[in-house]
Amino acid sequence: MQGSLCEVIALGEFSPWAKQLLNHWQSDDLIQISFESSIASFCNRAPSSQKVQIVMMENGPASKTGISLLRSSPHDLLIVWMGQSFTKEDCSFALENKLFGIMENPQLSDKKAQDLLVRAAEMRSQKNQLTHLIHSLKGLILQSESKNTDQELVSEMKTGLGKVEKLVHQSNVHSGSSILPLAQSQGLGDVLLTLSELERTGTLWIRGAQSGQEGKVDFLQGKITFAETGSVQQLKAIYRMFSWDTPRFLFNRKAPEAYENGQLIPLEMGLLVQEGEKQAQRYKRIQKQIPPLELKVDFVAQSLTVKTALSPNDFHTLVQVVEYHFVSDILDYSEKWDVDLYEGLISLKKSGHIKVMSPTAQAV
């Protein structure tokens, strides 16, 4: 790398673990770092320039107070919060204070942490370029007015200046990405409630522990407008993601006025989360019996007699088996929730109404 990627100010107290990490990144030319122990002194100091600064702080007893001081200071900052662990409350605080990002337990060669610093450097560069453009436009407008330049041209320049200043404002308010807490105790329900309560706008990206478990949920001021995983969308997609083990989260903020999709899912967030967690509990109870997605099943016609009595859920699931056969297609093309279909498949297999049509190491 030709020189450091970005200059970083390390504010406040840092543990030996954090100092070792920062010094390692500096030796690798990822950052050029300067340490300042007094946050209050930094905040009281007049900004040395109009340039954006990248600040890193370690999560500790006084870090939230320090972040609040920084947010009320005249400095234009991108704040990165690092630490060995973060709670749900820490995440809420980070979102409320519009931190650029959170690094939870980063390692010496942590690609995610390094990617976050790359994004911070890119954001800093973009904001500095916009600030420089505004300064140049203002100077040009003043020169034009002093020379009695055509008023229509001056008016157009002022309109352009207004648009650039609006972009800078949006960048200040909605810049960057915030990585939500990665603690195992933090579930999808907690994350959805947090974003709803804070009325956030943007996209929540979710990744489960297994291959192919990736999805997203779009928010507009705390309301869900769109959700998707694989080929399923909306509530069905959200409830499917509730069944994923140890999910990881990444939230990308957006400006509300830049949001294109305004259609909202008409369900109060508390009720949505309650139903999602209920389905997740049902899923865990049958998890060891769940068939693999690639399994092919078929209807056993001779199993039905005049005395056969199927529950509504079993009957619906059997209809899907007749039409789609593969478990993955049955889940994707039926409007019923995944856990209902899994329960139906298990019940139908036990009662002999369906059979496996392809070799597999796992039976229904």
N, C-alpha and C positions, 0 to 999 in steps of 0.2 A: 504494500500500500504506500502511495506517495504521500507522506505526512499523515497526521491524525485525521480521522473522519470528522470529528467535531470537538469543540472546546466545551468542557463541562465544569460547572462549579459544584463541589461537594459541600453542602451546607449542614451545619450542626455536628453532632457527635456520631462517630462511626465505630463499630466494633472491629476487632482484629480481623474477623471473617470478611467483613465488607471492605476494609482497607486493602486486604490481600487481593480481593477480586478487582477492585478499581485499579490498583497498581499493575495487576496482570494485564488488564485491558489497555492501560497506558503503554506498557512495554510492548504490546502487540500493535501499537499505533492505531488502536480503535478510537481512543479518546486522548485528549490533552487535558489533564485535570488539575484544578487548583482547589485547595481545601480552605474553607472559612468556617471557624467554629461558632461564631456568633451570628445567629440569624437576625437578631434585632439590629445589630450594627449594619448588616447588609441591607435590611429593609429601610433603615433611616438614611442610607446613602443615596444621593441623587444618581439616577441612571447615567453611566458614563457616555452612553450613546443611545441612539434610537434602535439599535439592533436587538433582536430577540436573543435571550440567553437560555441555555439548557441547564437546569438545576437538578441534582440528585440528592435525595435524602434517604436515610435509613429509618425503617419503621421502628419506633421506640416510644417510651413514655411521653416525650415532649414533641414528637414529630407532628402530631395533629395541630398543636398550638403553633408550631413553626409554619406549617402550611397555611394556616389561617392568616398569619402575619404576612406571608408572601403574597397571598391573594389580595390583601388590602394595601399593598405597597404600589408605588408607581412603576415598578419594573415589569417589562413584558417578558413573561417566562413560560417555558415548557418544563413542567415539573414531572420528574420520574421518581417514583417511590419504590424503594427496594427493601426486601426483608426476607427472613427465613420462613415466615408464615403470615397470612392475612385472614382476618375473620370477615363474616358477612357485614358487620358494622364498619370495618375498615373499607370494604368495597363501597358501601353506601356513602361514606365520607369522601372517598376518591371521586365518585361520580358527581356528588354535590359540588365539589370544589373544582371540577373539570380538570383533573390531573391528566397529563398526557398519557401516562401509562404506569402500570404496576409490574414489577419484577418479583415473582415469588420464588425464593430459594434458587436463584441462578447459580450455575456452575461456571468453572473457569472457561470452558469452551461451549457455552450455552448458545445455540444458534438463535433461539427465540429472543433471548435478551439482546444479542447483537443485532438482530433484525429490528428490534424496538429502537435501538440507538440509531440505526440507519434511517428509520422513519422520522425520528426526531431531527436528525441532521437535515433531511430533505425538507421537512416542514419549516425548520429554521431558515433555510435558504430561500424557500418560496416566500415566506413572510417578509424577510429582509428585502427581497427583490420588489415586492409590492410596496413596501415602505419607501424604498428608493424611488420607485415610479411615481408615487404620490408627491414626494418632495420635488421631483423634476417637473411634474405637471403644474404644481402650484407656482414654481418659479417662472415657468413659461407663460402661465396665465397673467401673472403680475407684470411681466415684460410686455405682453400683448396689450394689456389695459393701459400701461404707461405710454405706449406708442400709438394709442387710439386705433388699434387694429379693428377690422370689421367686427361689429358686435355679434353678428350671427355666428361667426367662427369662435369667438370667445365663449358664447353661450354653449356651443357644442363641446368645447373643451371642458367647461365646468360640469356639463352632464357626464362626460367621460370620467372626470375626476370623482364625481359622486358614486359612479358605479365601482370604481377601483376601491374607494374608501369602504363601500358596502362589503366588497369581497374581503377586505382586511378585517372588518368587524366580524364577519361570519367565521373567518379563520381563527380569530381570537376566542370566539365563544364556543366553536364546535371542532376545534382542531384535534387531529390525531385519533388514536385508538386507546381504549382502556381495557386492559386484560383483567377480567373479573377474578375474584379469589379462586384459587385452584385447590383449596382445602377439601378433603374428601367429604366433610360434613356439609358442604355447600351443594345442594341439589338444584335441579332445574326449577322446581317450584319456588325456592328462595330467590333465585336470580330473576324470575319473571315478576315476582312481587316487588323486588327492589326496583327494577326498571319502571314498573307501573307506578309505584309510590313516588318516585323521583320525576315522573312525567318525561322520561327520556325519549328522544327521537334518534333512530338509527337501526342498525342490523346486529342482532345477536347471532353469532355463529356457534354451533354446538357440535362437538365431536365425541362419539362414544369410544369405548375401549376396543371394539371389534372393527375389522375392515369394512368399509362401506357405510359406517354409521356417521354420516355427516348431514347436518341440516342447518336451517336458518329461520329466524323469526324477525320480521320487520315491525318496528314500533313507530308510532306517530304520537308524540306527547304522552307516552305511557300506555297507549292503546295498541293492541295487536292488529295490524292490517293484513299481514300475509305470513304464512308459514309453509315450509316445504322441506321434505327429505325424500330423496329418490324421486319416485313418480307420484307420491301422495302429497296432498296439500291441506292447508288450514287445520282444523281441529284434529283430524285424523293424524296428520303429521306431528302435531304437538304431543298428542297422547302416545304416539309411537316412541318419541324421543324420551318420554318419561321412563320407559323401560330399559334405557341404556345404562350400563354400569359405568361408574366413575367418569361422568361426562366432564369435558373441558370446555371453557367458554372464552370467547373473544367478542367484545362489543365495539363496533365502529359507529361513532356519533355522526349525525347529519344535521343540517339546518332544517327546521320544519318547513320553511318556505321553499326548500329545494326538493321536498318530498313529492313524488309523482303519484303514488297509489294512496288514495284517501279512503278506501273502503275498509270499514272496521269489522272485526269479528264481534258479533253482538252477544258477548258473554262477559259478565263481571269477572275480573281477574281472580278474585278469591274463590269463586265457584269453579272456574277453570282449573285452578291449581288443585283444589279439593278433589275434583273428578280425576285429574291426572295422577295424583298420588294414590287414589283408590285403585285405579287400573294398574298402577305399578305394583301395588301390594298383591293383587290377584295374579299378576304375571309372575311374581317371585314364587308364589305358592305352587305354580305348575311348571316352573322353569326347567326342571330336569326331564319333563315329559314332552317338551315342545319339539316338534319336528323341524329338521333343517329346511331352509328355504328352497333348496334345489330338489327336495323330495317330490316325487310324482305319485299321486294317489288316484284311486278310481272307485266308483260306486259298485257295491256288490248287490246286484239286482235281486238275487234269490233271498237276500236277508230280510226283505220287506214282506210282511204278511198282513192279512186283514186285522190282526191283533197288534200290529206295530203302532206305537204311540211315540212320536218324536216331539221334543220341546220345540217351540218356535225358533230358538237359536240353532238347535241341531238341524232342523229342517232347512233353514236359510243356508247354513254351512254346507249341507249336502247338495243343495242346488248349485252352489259355487264350485264344489268338487266336480260335479257332472259337466260344468261348463269350462272350467279352467285347468283342473287337474294338478298343476304345480302349486306348491304351497305359496311361493312368492307371488304368483299371479292371483291366487285366491285372496291374499292379504291386500294386494294393491288395487284390485278391481271391485272388491265389495265395499259398500259404503259403511259397513259395520266396523266397529273398533277392532284392532288386532287381537286384543285379549279375548273378546267374544268369539272370534273365529278360531283361535287356538283352543279354547275350551270346547268348542264344537268339534274340532278335528279329533281331539283326545277322546271325547265321549263317543264319537262315531266309530273310531278305531276299536275302542274297548267293547262296543256292542256288536262289532262285526259288520257294520254297514259300509265301511270303506276298507280298502286294502292297498298296500304299497305296491307300486308298479315298477320301481327301479331299485337296484341294489343300494343299500346304505348301511352304514355302521350303526345308525341310530334309528330305532323304530318309533312310530307315533304312539 
